[in-house]
Amino acid sequence: MNLILFNDTELLTVQNCSQGIKASAFLKRRDVRALHLYKVLHKKTGDGFDAGILGGKTGSGIIAETNNTGLTINLVLDTDPPPRTPICLAVGFPRPIQLRRLLRDCASLGLAAVDLIYTELGEKSYRDTKLLEDGGAQAAMIEGAVQARDTRLPILTVYPSLAEWLETKISDIKNQADTILIAADNVQAQGTFSKFNSFPNITNAVLAVGSERGWSDNERCLLESSGFVRLSFGSRPLRTETACIAAAILVMEKIGLMD
């Protein structure tokens, strides 16, 4: 953990200051964050560490007191988290184990949103994952956020079909001059990520990646009619989560977010 992240409901006291908040919190001895502090980081009373509040500012924490039940923490949170990466990733429902890794890595990259879509060639059983109900999805995104010293998570939304996603989300933004729409497609691509020119006047991107079996011909038509350009990575089929992260990083580079 590069950041010990607290939920605002865990704060015992809160005092507003000019640039942020001063607060206190308590971690039970067996809390994974407490275990990390004293078993991995070897922190003791009086020691400091990097901290943040979920969805809010980052700063520092100090272990004020330790006992058999847990740790009392004093927090000073006065620094804004990293800016969001202005990319929305839409992906055909992957395997649950892939979804966990994907959400973690999307949070590490700071992506603004992740939209899960029931695609025509997607495996229907993947939709039965409990990750979206039991807190597993949020836990995966928190893991990714703290790796990047971030406190904010991608907005996670589920759509029943590509057509509904396009109508609900893309219809309002497809004509915006500052937004590029890209669909990863290794079968009938219109170009490649490597040869596609950079986008100097683009500040936002929507990236669509199909399920393990890719896009159907019908979905390709829907994407193209909605203004998406279909790009490939070359001849090698990639795992869903690999394709998503590789495409996201390439788009980040194309719109100047890697400088």
Long-range contacts (C-beta under 8 A, 24 or more apart in sequence): 1-33, 1-36, 1-40, 1-146, 1-147, 2-50, 2-146, 2-147, 2-148, 2-149, 3-50, 3-51, 3-52, 3-58, 3-145, 3-146, 3-149, 3-150, 3-151, 4-33, 4-36, 4-37, 4-49, 4-50, 4-51, 4-52, 4-61, 4-146, 5-33, 5-51, 5-52, 5-53, 5-54, 5-142, 5-145, 5-146, 5-151, 6-51, 6-52, 6-53, 6-54, 6-73, 6-75, 7-53, 7-54, 8-53, 8-54, 8-55, 8-56, 11-53, 11-75, 17-78, 19-78, 20-57, 20-59, 20-76, 20-77, 20-78, 20-79, 21-53, 21-56, 21-57, 21-75, 21-76, 21-77, 21-78, 22-74, 22-75, 22-76, 22-77, 23-53, 23-74, 23-75, 23-77, 24-64, 24-72, 24-73, 24-74, 24-75, 25-61, 25-72, 25-73, 25-75, 26-70, 26-71, 26-72, 26-73, 27-70, 27-71, 27-73, 28-69, 28-70, 29-68, 29-69, 29-70, 29-71, 31-70, 34-70, 34-71, 37-63, 37-71, 38-66, 38-71, 50-149, 51-75, 51-77, 52-77, 52-81, 52-146, 52-149, 52-150, 52-151, 53-77, 53-151, 54-142, 54-151, 54-153, 55-151, 55-152, 55-153, 56-81, 56-151, 57-81, 57-151, 58-149, 58-151, 81-149, 81-150, 81-151, 81-152, 82-110, 82-148, 82-149, 82-150, 83-110, 84-110, 84-111, 84-112, 84-152, 85-109, 85-110, 85-111, 85-112, 85-248, 85-252, 85-257, 86-112, 86-203, 86-204, 86-205, 86-255, 86-257, 87-111, 87-112, 87-204, 87-205, 87-206, 87-207, 87-248, 87-251, 87-252, 88-112, 88-113, 88-114, 88-115, 88-169, 88-205, 88-206, 88-207, 89-113, 89-114, 89-115, 89-154, 89-207, 89-208, 89-209, 89-244, 89-248, 90-114, 90-115, 90-116, 90-117, 90-159, 90-165, 90-169, 90-206, 90-207, 90-208, 90-209, 91-115, 91-116, 91-117, 91-208, 91-209, 91-210, 91-211, 91-240, 91-244, 92-117, 92-118, 92-119, 92-121, 92-122, 92-209, 92-210, 92-211, 92-212, 92-240, 93-117, 93-118, 93-119, 93-122, 93-123, 93-126, 93-127, 93-211, 94-126, 94-211, 94-212, 94-240, 94-241, 95-123, 95-126, 95-212, 95-240, 96-126, 96-129, 96-131, 98-239, 98-240, 98-241, 99-126, 99-129, 99-131, 99-137, 99-140, 99-241, 100-131, 100-136, 100-137, 100-140, 101-140, 101-241, 102-240, 102-241, 102-244, 102-245, 103-137, 103-140, 103-141, 103-144, 103-154, 103-156, 104-140, 104-141, 104-143, 104-144, 104-147, 105-144, 105-241, 105-244, 105-245, 106-141, 106-144, 106-154, 106-244, 106-245, 106-248, 107-140, 107-141, 107-142, 107-143, 107-144, 107-145, 107-148, 107-150, 107-153, 107-154, 108-144, 108-145, 108-147, 108-148, 108-150, 109-144, 109-148, 109-245, 109-248, 109-249, 109-252, 110-148, 110-150, 110-152, 111-154, 111-248, 112-154, 112-155, 113-154, 113-155, 113-156, 113-157, 114-154, 114-155, 114-156, 114-157, 115-156, 115-157, 115-158, 115-159, 115-165, 115-169, 116-156, 116-157, 116-158, 116-159, 117-158, 117-159, 117-161, 117-162, 117-165, 118-158, 118-159, 118-160, 118-161, 119-161, 119-162, 119-210, 119-211, 119-215, 119-216, 119-219, 120-161, 120-162, 120-215, 120-216, 120-218, 120-219, 121-210, 121-211, 121-213, 121-214, 121-215, 121-216, 122-211, 122-212, 122-213, 123-211, 123-212, 132-156, 132-158, 162-208, 162-219, 162-222, 162-223, 163-222, 166-222, 166-223, 166-226, 170-206, 170-226, 170-227, 171-226, 173-204, 173-206, 174-226, 174-227, 175-227, 176-204, 177-201, 178-202, 178-203, 178-204, 179-203, 179-204, 179-205, 179-206, 180-204, 180-205, 180-206, 180-229, 180-251, 180-254, 180-255, 181-205, 181-206, 181-208, 181-226, 181-227, 181-228, 181-229, 182-206, 182-207, 182-208, 182-228, 182-229, 182-230, 182-231, 182-247, 182-251, 183-207, 183-208, 183-209, 183-210, 183-215, 183-223, 183-228, 183-229, 183-230, 183-231, 184-208, 184-209, 184-210, 184-230, 184-231, 184-232, 184-233, 184-243, 184-244, 184-247, 185-210, 185-214, 185-215, 185-220, 185-230, 185-231, 185-232, 186-214, 186-232, 186-233, 186-234, 186-235, 186-236, 186-237, 186-238, 187-214, 187-215, 188-220, 188-230, 189-230, 189-231, 189-232, 190-229, 190-230, 190-231, 191-229, 191-230, 191-231, 191-232, 192-231, 192-232, 192-233, 192-234, 193-231, 193-232, 193-233, 193-247, 193-250, 193-254, 194-234, 196-229, 196-231, 196-254, 197-254, 198-253, 198-254, 198-255, 198-256, 199-254, 199-255, 200-256, 202-254, 202-255, 203-255, 204-255, 205-251, 205-255, 207-244, 207-247, 207-248, 207-251, 209-240, 209-243, 209-244, 209-247, 211-240, 212-239, 212-240
